Amino acid sequence: MTENRVIVVSAPSGSGKGTVIRKLMSMRDDINLSVSYTTRPPREGEVEGTHYYFVSRDQFLAMVENDEFIEWDLYQNDYYGTSKEKIDRILDAHKSVIFDITIKGAYAIRDSFPHAALVFLLPPSFGELERRLRRRGTESDAKIRGRLEEARREIVSVKNFDYFIINDDLTGAAEQLESVYLAEKCRMRGEDAELIINHICGGDCPPAAASD
């Protein structure tokens, strides 16, 4: 009755969206993570099929040619994409799904799923964002500067999102994201009214009056 919620989380690189999402996943067992395909190499500790599906550029572009993605994007010289087949499998099982995705990708998901809730995760400050990027120890100074410049361009996109969360505390940010998810589970969608009425009344309620 209230399954199939689609939650999309975007953020400037280094804001910690993957960590916040994983914390939420540890708190709940009723939401599934969309695992994207990417051409970037795995970072230390990342697991194939858990964090990303890691593929070559040739493999990725072949998937683009075969129209296998709901959306795909080139970000910081690496490709990222969301598999149609894998998302359809989750939603066909009447389960909710959460996306860790670029801003451009978020807009594409909303085009495919108009009821999707878009959440923008923000760092407490650009100074903290730079510290987090450098703490990862996986990228050159030039690449970090590029990510910071991109972040300054991206942050204005918060105005196009439904919710924002400032990630200054992991547990607090995950709890706020859980609150968004719970709110979305209770949000009325077009098909929900009749399902709810029939579930409660067992078919014995009078027809719902038209709204003014």
N, C-alpha and C positions, 0 to 999 in steps of 0.2 A: 504493500500500500504506500509506503514512503521510502522504498528502496531507490536505487539508481540515481543517487545524488552524485553530482559531478563537481568536485572542488579543484580549483586551479590555483597553484601557488607560483608566483614569479617574484624575482628579486634581482638586484644587482649582484654580480658574481662576488662571492665572499661574504654575503649577508647571512649565510647559514641556513638557507631554506632546506637543504637536504638533511641537515642535522635535526632541524625542528620537525620535519615530516617524519623522520625515523623515530623521534621521541613520541610523536602522536601515535604512530603505528604500534609502539610498545605499550601504549595505554589502551588501545582499542583493537578488537579483532573483527570488526564489521566494516572495514574499509580497506580497499585494495590499492596498492601503488601501481601507477602506470610506469613501467620501466621502458625508458627511451632507448633508441639506437643512437650510437655516436661514433664518430671517426677519431675522437681524441683518445690518446692512450690512457689506460687505467692509472689512477693514482694509487699510492700505497694503501693497501687495505680494501680497495674496491673489488667487488666480486662480480663476475660475469652472471648476468641474469638477475642479480639482486640490486645493484646500483645502476648498471647500464648493460645493454648488449653492445659489445665492442666489435666494430666491423671496419674493414678497409674502406677507403674512398670509393674504389670500384664497386664493392658490394653495395654501399649505400646508394650510389648513383643508379645502380641497376634496380634497386628497390623503388627509387623515384620514378624511373622509366616504367616500372610495372604498376605504378599507382598504388603502392602498398601503404602509404602514409596518410593519416588524417591531416597532418601538418608536418612540415620540416623547415629547418632554418639553418643558415650559416652564421655561427657566432664565434667571434675571435678566431676565425680561420678553421674552425671545426664544424662539422655537420651534426645536427641533432634531429631526430624524427620520432613520431608516435605511430606505432603500427595500428592500422585499422582492425586487423584480425584479432589482435590481443585485447583491444578495448571492447570490441563487439562481444568477445567471449565473456568478459567480466560483466558487462551490462545485460547480456542475454541470461546470465545466471541471477539477475535481479540483485546485484551487489553494487555498492557505491565505489567510486574510484577517485583517487587524488592524483593530481599531476604536479610534477616538479619540472617547470618548463620556462622557456624564454618568454619575454613579453609579447613578441610577435606571435609565438606559438599559442599564448593564452588567447589572443584575439581570434586565432583560427579555430581553437577549440570552442569558443563561444559561438562562432558561426555554425559549427556542426551541432552544438548542444546549447540552444539559446537559454536554457535554465541554469547553465553552469554558473557557479559562484566564483568570482575572480578575487583572489587575495594577494595583496602586495606586501611583501616582507621587507622591512627597512632596517638598516643598521642604525645604531644610536647616533653615529656621527661618521663623517668621512675619515677622520683620524682613526677611529676604531676599525672601519672597513679596511684601511691600509694595513693596520696591524694584523688583522685576521688573514689577509692575503699573504703577507710576508711570513706569518707564522706557519703557513702550510709548507713553505720551503720547496715548492715544486716548480716555480716559475722564475724567469729572469726579471730583472728590474724593468726592462722594456715592456715585457708582457704585463707586469703589474701596473705600470703607468697606463698602458692601454686599457686595462680593466677599469681603472679609476676614471679615466676619461669617459669610457662608455657608461659607467655608473652615473656620472653627472648628467649625461644625456637621458638616461633611462628614468631617473627618479621623477621627472615631471609626469610620467605615465601613471603615477598613483591616482591621478584625478579620473582615470578611466576605469578604475577597479571598484569593486563593491565593498571591500573591506581592506583595512591596513593593520599591520601588526609591527611594532618596533621590537626587534629582537635584541633586547639588552639583558635578557635572562632566559636560558633555554627552557626551563620548566614553565615559566610564566608564558612564554611565547607559544609553547605547545598547548598549554591550557586554553589560551585565547583561540588558537586554531581549532581545538576541539569544540569550543563554544560556537564558532562559525559553523562547523559541521552539524552540531546539534540543532542550531537555528535553521539550517537549510533542511534538515529532516522534517522540521515542523512547518516549513513554508509551504503554503498552498500553491499547487500547480494546477493547470487546467483540468487534468484528468482525475485529480485527487478527490474532489468534492463528492462525486457519485460513488467512488470506491469507499470513502469513509462512511457515507450515509448508509450504503448497503451493508457494510461490515457491522455497523452499530445496530441498525434496525432490522437486518435480515429481510429486507424487501418490504417491510410494513410501514415505512414512513411515507407521508404524502410527498408529491413532487416538490422539489425546491422551488421557491418563488424566484422569479427573475429579479436581478438586482436593478436598482434605479440607475 
